[in-house]
């Protein structure tokens, strides 16, 4: 039986990227984006509300989805699906989408060359762009690359468990037992960090937690039953982190100065895991529905993820210069225009067979 609340959570998170990446342009907590404008407190608080957990939730959902996928596919079929849905679209995004994102960022920062010259330079010197301060060789496509790598790493573990005789006694797992997973999550977040708060080990663990625990109907029911205590705890932890960041700004302390402090690591990973459990419980209770709009957005979620990054920078480049100083209006227009153009791009691409294949869109 398909879990529609998982599809709904996935596309809702993807849509959050429109305000999130727009507000990155206006953040004042030291997060470097390829286009930076005047700092704004509202934008900063919005980023702090979501930055610690919302992409992590996608990795947990991917683990749950893998559980259901491997009920219908063998390992070879699963790997083939990962290649067509993640790897090929990533390569297509690097060639056709990411250069646009980077080009308009460079234009904003003073570059004067034409796009074709820039595109040739980007493709021929891709590794140099990969290593620059913005990571513009991958940009937001880091998620698809990470998910592909994690899928490859997790599959042998999953298959060994499936082919073995020992089973996790899921019926005995309680919410306190699940909370103990904060410990390995906190330890794992120290390893294979490729950007601030982006740990490949943490993402792998969340994927495996999704597969082995959160995919179980009984555990999903327990999360639904305890949704409000978990969700309220998540809100409280979020408030603590936001207030600590804002306090550090008033004291002229770098907000990232203590990011590797053990207590901070435990606090953030507690937030991550409680957020995932609480939102899973709320989702199961309130988002288990389907209609034409949810089907559309579920099917379009990954292409939207790929295409939106270019349109946000295009919109930001023109709008910031066109109406300088009007920050609130800039934000609204960047989000609205980039959303409309992203959907238009998806509608165009999905009608052309070869391009549809390149971006992992089903016919």
Number of C-alpha atoms within 10 A of each C-alpha: 4 9 16 18 20 21 22 21 20 21 22 15 17 23 16 12 21 21 19 20 21 26 26 24 24 23 25 20 21 12 16 13 20 20 21 18 17 10 17 17 14 13 22 23 20 16 22 21 17 17 14 19 20 18 19 22 25 24 25 27 25 22 28 24 19 22 20 16 15 15 8 9 13 11 14 9 13 17 16 12 15 19 15 16 21 23 21 17 25 26 17 17 21 21 16 15 19 25 26 21 23 27 25 24 22 17 16 20 13 9 12 11 11 10 14 11 9 18 18 13 13 22 16 11 12 17 14 13 19 15 12 10 10 17 19 26 22 23 19 18 21 17 20 21 17 18 22 19 16 21 22 14 12 18 17 12 11 19 13 10 14 11 8 9 7 8 9 10 7 14 10 9 14 13 13 8 10 16 13 12 16 20 12 13 23 23 15 19 22 17 13 12 14 11 11 10 18 20 18 21 20 24 24 24 22 27 27 25 21 24 22 18 20 26 20 15 12 16 21 19 16 15 26 21 15 16 21 15 13 24 20 14 17 22 16 13 19 22 15 13 18 18 14 12 19 19 13 16 14 8 9 9 13 13 18 13 9 12 14 14 10 13 12 14 19 18 17 22 25 22 22 27 26 24 26 26 28 24 21 27 25 21 20 22 17 11 17 16 13 13 7 8 8 17 14 11 20 19 14 20 20 20 24 21 20 22 24 28 24 23 24 27 25 22 21 26 19 14 19 19 11 11 11 11 12 11 17 11 13 21 20 12 18 25 22 16 16 23 20 12 17 22 17 12 16 20 12 12 18 19 12 11 12 10 15 18 18 19 25 23 21 11 9
